[in-house]
Structures are given as structure tokens and as C-alpha cells.
Amino acid sequence: MLQSEAVREKELMIQCVYSSPALRCVQTAHHILKALKLGDKVTIRVEPGFFEWTKWEGERAIPNFMSAAELKAAEYSVDINYRYIPSLVFCNFP
């Protein structure tokens, strides 16, 4: 993956990863960590406030996401102890 190659080239130290709860985002973060051989050392913190709302979700409808426990059961390297930041989830945007 190009992202993981760029991180390796820069010799960046990754201590934690945050992801939108959208499955495609969790999958991307998971595969980048695997490519960096960090899948066992660094977990993904699923942050609902990072979800990008689009017309596909409808007005004011909250999509159903997999829980951290469900993602972990599906073998994604998520942090099941992370608690999301409520102020990011419930922002009122103009």
C-alpha cells in the first residue's frame, strides 16, 4: 500500500490510529497497520464523529455501524476499550 510505504520512508512512529466507523475506513486503517507490521501493537480507535455524512444517509438518520466488539470479532484490530468523544458526534453544523 502506498500509504504504508510513505510512513515507512518517513520513519514515523505510530502510537494510535483513529478511524471513522464506516467499514471501508476501518478496513483501510487495518490493512495499513498490517502492511506496517503494527497490527498486533497498535489498535484502531473507532470515532463516530469522524463519519462523513453524505446524501446517502438521509436527513438526520444515524447509520447503523458495527460495534467495536463486532469489528474485533471480525478480526479487525480495533480498540474495544476506546470511548468516543461525544462532542464530535453531536455537533450541529450549519
Phi, psi and omega in degrees: 000138181297323181298314182292325177297318180296320179295317179297316181299323181277353181055043179283145178259114180264124180253331176204158182228133176250143181219149167299154177285354177300130185306320181299327179286317177298318179299316180298312179300317180300313183289328175295315178298320178296317180296329178274000184060038179246005185303330179268347185255328184239132179252163181265129175263115183276116184245105181302331180294347178269359181291133180270110181284132178228178181298341183289340181272348181081172182283125174056014177274133177266118181297154174273119178252158172291142177286165177300322179296320178294319178296318179298317179297331177274011175071029170269144185277070181259153178273104183283351179265351181291137175247128185295164181268103185304324182296333177284328184285323189253029177291143174260108180265144180296000000 
